[in-house]
Amino acid sequence: MNDMSSSEHTATSGAPTVGELDLEQRTSLRRLTRGNQDHTTEQSDGYDVEYRRLRLERVVLVGVWTQGSVEQVEARLSELRALAETAGSEVVDMLYQRRDKPDSGTYIGSGKVEELRQVVVETGADTVVADGELSPGQMIALEKLLDVKVIDRTMLILDIFAQHAKSREGRAQVQLAQLEYLITRVRGWGGALSRQAGGRAGSNGGVGLRGPGETKIEADRQRIRNDMAKLRRDIAGMKKARDIKRRRRDSSAVAQVAIAGYTNAGKSSLLNALTGAGVLVEDALFATLDPTTRRATLADGRTVIFSDTVGFIRYLPTQLVESFRSTLEEVMAADIVLHVVDGSDPFPMEQIAAVNKVIGEIAVETGEDAPPEILVVNKVDAADPLVLADLRNRLDDVVFVSAATGEGVAELESSLELHLNAMDRRVTLSVPFSRGDVVARVHELGTVLGEEYTGEGTVLDVRLPQVLAAELAPFVVGS
């Protein structure tokens, strides 16, 4: 990632204070990576920014460092790079600038835009991606000065969601999120919204402008509002259907376990390790958008339902939180949450904070308490031992696993069993021999601690989910 000169390396090897850097050094654009420069430039194509050729986009990433260490800002840009590559782009350069706050006019300051423009020309980039949410004015100013398409982190994430959503509800949620974001920018971008703006062939406008929302961008604000209202009605109808299915699952007394966590933390891999489900596993951000549900049997014989949910990320766009609220509510409806953390990430505590922030917001708005969670640190086979040691020291009730190798998975299952058992009610049942169906159900949904046969029937010492214990109250004996 780093092809820096020695002077650049010295400047970024630690976390210098403001007093240690002169003004020019602090505000200069610093390069993190350089791509192959054997190419033609976009400007030589003879196209205006909105009429560029459709092709795999070459992008330059740019960020503003306002706080934290050098390692943290570089980790953020590395995450932005992963987002851009997930969207199908080739990242040719990454730069960041130290500022007290982003420039209100051009994000990085008008004096540095010319330096960025030279990088764009040198690399042949046709898109600049900013690591932050740009205002319409900033976006317009940068596009005019750079003569290439400019998008921000929010547009990039929306683009990835547009590509990955497969279900009817998922596509509708993405479309709503895109319209909520774009409605404030229709007036500012004007005619540019009706034109193709680069990207891969057949991609409806390239990175940041792809997906089901693209056909609505050309409409005026009122048309967009009408479309948004219709989408909200459609999503509400889909939510009702899913709520009915959820109530059926709840009444079945089968424990519901939601697998949540940061994007690309290995949630789908963990689901496969726990259930053998064989769901899509991809080393890409937001590979899973539509919840996947699988039934499995734990070592103690209990049947549970695992749900793989959409991933979280730092600074998750508000539009996505709102639009995917019905999907995220699957987490709130669970009996327990497996909160998966990427142990190989250099800053896993920031991942934990980002996930907890979103879940906390959903809990406040729904008026429900968040379900209990088991913290699962995944990818220990690829993690820095020092990072793992720090996590062991800072975290309680945590299980360290590797979904790839199977390390720690049995320990996780045991921990899950203990948590579920703690929620159960211990009872003694006397079931007539004629009710073999009840005995079978108890074995499937509960934990049988003892079983014997008498003249009246089968006597079972069991731990049962509260719902099932209430249902089987006629068979309960003793206090």
Secondary structure, 3 states (H helix, E strand, C coil): CCCCCHHHHHHHCCCCCHHHCCHHHHHCEEEEEECCCCCCCHHHHCCCHHHCCECCCEEEEEEEECCCCHHHHHHHHHHHHHHHHHCCCEEEEEEEEECCCCECCCECCHHHHHHHHHHHHHHCCCEEEECCCCCHHHHHHHHHHHCCEEEEHHHHHHHHHHHHCCCHHHHHHHHHHHHHHHCCCHHHHHHHHHCCCCECCCCCCCCCCCCCCHHHCCCCHHHHHHHHHHHHHHHHHHHHHHHHHHHHHHHCCCEEEEEEEECCCCHHHHHHHHHCCCCCCCCCCCCCCCCEEEEEECCCCCEEEEEECCCECCCCCHHHHHHCHHHHHHHHCCCEEEEEEECCCCCHHHHHHHHHHHHHHHHHHHCCCCCCEEEEEECCCCCCHHHHHHHHHHCCCEEECCCCCCCCHHHHHHHHHHHHHHHCEEEEEEECCCCHHHHHHHHHHCEEEEEEECCCCEEEEEEECHHHHHHCHHHEECC
